[in-house]
Amino acid sequence: MDSENKVLAIDAGNTSVKAGYFLNGELIEVKRFSLSEVQNLSEWSRSCGISKIILSSVLNAKNTKTLSQLFDFCLIVDADTPLPIPILYESPKTLGRDRVCNAAFIYLHSKTEYAVSIDMGTCIKFDLVHTSNGYIGGSISPGVDLKYKALNDYTGNLPLVSNKTMASFVGKNTSASIQAGVLNGTKAEIEGMIVQYKEQYKDLTFFMTGGDASFFDIHSKNDIFADENLTIKGLYEIYKYNA
């Protein structure tokens, strides 16, 4: 057995692929690749001498298989993968692997009876776990880019906006109005959900992650642990459980 335990945890999302290089249990480096440049991910892993790969993917079956075949061995997290957390979800086979990874991490690391992960990416996902019962369930809603795209796709004249800088509450032109509505509305949605969780579950810890989390000043005002690598770390916990 190698004295150095090198593991690559890959989180394949809807818009990009994020990979975390773990050495002897410590996260050393994280890189993000577009879906069109995943070959560079394979080359990077070989340059680091990593042969142990675990993959979580929300891509379709064909693209997930194509990604996994870049490596000599790849453990793909699916509905049959043993997990370090009980799953109470009524349809576990349809439960997103990214949600499972987030849940696994907060289940293993939270000190309170309940914990919630808030993942702000393509979709906004809340996921609730209990200290002994495990994964209970959560919610999914459109993320910022999906909201922008929907306004452009389903109207005749509204432009496609991409700016994620927090906007004035009152937009003074059409693009600014869209920005104000989407960003302020998204912030209100998340803060409202947090209030409802706090009302229903008293002994509770929040964890926030996702590519869009940095655009919203939510975690600093709500006693939330922010970790941009939460999904990757949860994926590594699943690897350790199966190693």
N, C-alpha and C positions, 0 to 999 in steps of 0.2 A: 504493500500500500504506500502511495506517495506521502511524503512527510507534509506536503502542502496540498490541502483540499481545495481545489479550484472548481467553482460552480458558476454557470451562467444562467441567470433567471431572465426569461424573455416574456414580456407582456405585449402581445400583439393587439393593438387597438384598432378602431375604425379608421383613424387617420394617420397613425404612425406606429412604429415598433420601438419599444423601450427595452433596453437590456441592462441588467445589473451584474457586475462581476464581483463575486464573493470569494474571498481568500481566507480560509480557516475561520469561517463564520462572520467575517467582517466585510461590509460592503465597501469595496475599493473604488469602483468607478461606475458611472452610469452614462450610457450613450443612447441617443435617440436617432432613429433612421426612418426615412420616408419609406412607404411601401415599395417604391420603385428602386430602392438602393439596398435591399436586404442582403444582397450578395456581399456588401461591405461588412455587414454584421458577421457573416461566416468567416471572412478573412480576418476580422479583428479577433474573434474567438480563437482562431488557430494561432495567431501571432502571440496571444497570451498563454497558449498551451492549455486551453480549457477543453476538456473532453466530456464533462458532465453537464448536460443541458436539460433544463426544465422549461416547458413552454405553456403559457396560458394564452388562449386566442379567442377573440370574439369575431374573427373573420369566418367566412364560409368554409365548408369542409375542404374544398379544392385548394383554396389559398393557404389554409392551415397546413395541409399536407405538403404543399410546395415549399413552405417555410421550413417545416420539420426536416425535409429531405436535404437541406443544406448541411446537415450535421450527420456524423456517423451514428450517433446515438442521441435520441431526444425523448424525454419523458413528457408526453402531452397530457395535460390535466383535462380530464373529461368527467362525465357523470359517474363513471365507475372507479375513479381514482380514490384510494383511501385518503381520508382527510383528518386533520387533528381537531376537528370541530364537528359535533353532531349537527345534522341538517333537518329542520322541521318544516321546511318549505314544501308546499303541497305538490309542486311540479319541479323536483330537483333536476330533472334532465334538461329543463329549459332555463335553469338558473345560470346567468352569465358567469364565466370563469373569473372575470375581474372582480365581480361582487364576492365570489367565494374567497379569493385571495385577500381582499380587504377584511372580510369577516374573520378569516383565520387569524390574521395578525392581531386585530383588536380583541378577539376572544382570548388569545394567549397572553396579551400584554396589558389589558385593562385591569384596574384594581377595584372597579365598582361592579355592582350587581348587573347593570346593563351598560352597553356601549353602542355607539352609533358611528358608522363611517359615513362621511359626506364626500362623494367623489364627483368633482366638477370637470367633466370632459365633454365629449360629444353629447352625452346625456348627463343629467344630474341625478345621481343615485344616492339614496339614503338606505342604509342597511343596519338592522338591529340584531344584536346578539345578547344572550343571557349567560351569566357566568357558569351555569350548569346545563341548561337546556340547549345552548348553542345557537345556531342561526335561526331566527324567527321569521324574518321577512323584511320588506322595505318598500321603496317607491322608485319609480323611474319617470322622469319628465325630460322634455327637450332642453339641451344645453344652448348656450349663447349662439353658436354658429348655426345650429339647426333652426333656431328662432329667426335669425337673420335670413337664412335661406328660404324658409317658409313664407316670409313676408314678400320676398322677391318672386318666388315661384307661383304663389297663389293670388297675386294681384297683377294688374296690367301695367301699373306705372311706378310702383315703389322700387327704389334702387336696392342693389345688394350692398349692404354695409358690412364692414369687417372690423372697425375700430372698437376695441374693448376697454379703452380708457373711460373710467367712470365719468358719466355725463351730467350736465345740469339737469335738474328735475324738469325744466321746461325747455324743450328744443325749439329753436327759432328758425329752423329750416327743416326740410323733410328728412334729410339724413340724420340731423341732430335729434329730430323727434323720434325716429326709429331707435337710435342709440339710447336716448333717454328712456324710452319705453321698455326696451329689452333689458338693458343693464339694471336700471332701477327696479324693474319688475322682477328680474331674477334675484336681486338682492333681497327684496321684500319676500319673495317666495321662500328662500332659504331661511331667513330670519324667522318667518312665520312658522315654518316646520320645526325649527329649533324650539320655539316657544311651546308648541304642542307636545313635542317629545318631553320637555321638562315638566309639563303639567301632568303627563301620564306616567312617567317613569322617574321617580325621585332620585334614586342612587344611580347616576348616569354620567358617562364620560363621552365626549365627542372627539372624533378624529377627522381631519379634513385633508383631502388630497386632490389630485387632478390638475391638468394643465391650465385650467382657467381659474383655479383657486387664488392665484396671486393677484388677479385683477380686482378682487373684492376684499375689503378690509373687514372681514367677518370674524375670523378666528381670534384676533386680538381683543375683541370686545365681548366675546362670548365664552371665554375660558375653554378654548378648543385647542387640541394638539394638532399642529399643522405639520405634515410630512409629505413632501412631494414624491417620495419613494415608497409610500405605504403599500401599494399593490405589489411592487417588486419584493419587498420584505415579506409580505404574506405568502408570495409564491415560494420564496426560499424556505419558509416554515413548512410548507407542504412538501418540498423536496426533502428536508430533514426527516420528516415523518415517514417518507417512503424509502429513504436511503438504507 
